[in-house]
């Protein structure tokens, strides 16, 4: 799975509302040319984590849009952008999908 994302930046954000994650990922996808890699529901809480991939500039623009939409409707638990993920990071990112 990670092969099709080689060379792409990773953007990850986690919100305390799964519903808000879908609103935010929609804003992200409309704001920039990113691919949504996964949406992972937090099984212990109501929230979810979204991973998106693209060029660093697209991921940054998408992250900005996602967080702007999410802030009024949900708590932003965490967010980050990894510009050039290491192969080990790629493996770890793929391993967490749907876990």
Phi, psi and omega in degrees: 000320184294335183305322182285353178250006182305135178083357180265145173292157176245131170243131181229131171223147179234132178238160180274008178225123178296321179299316179297328177299321180290323176297315182292318181291329175296315178297319180298313182294329178280335184277333186204167181276081178237156174252132175280116182278320181195157169234118185244114180288137175280114185287342181264340182226181184278350189276186180205165180237136180244133173246130178230154186229150177167193175292160181300320180293321178291319179295319177298316179295318180295319179298315179301315180294316181299313183291325178296320179287324184286324188308317181284344187245353186203159172277129175276111183284313181197158174200149178199159173233131176249112188293317185219083185295139175291157179303323177295323177294321178300316180297314180296319179298317179293324182294332184276348182296128179062029177259000000 
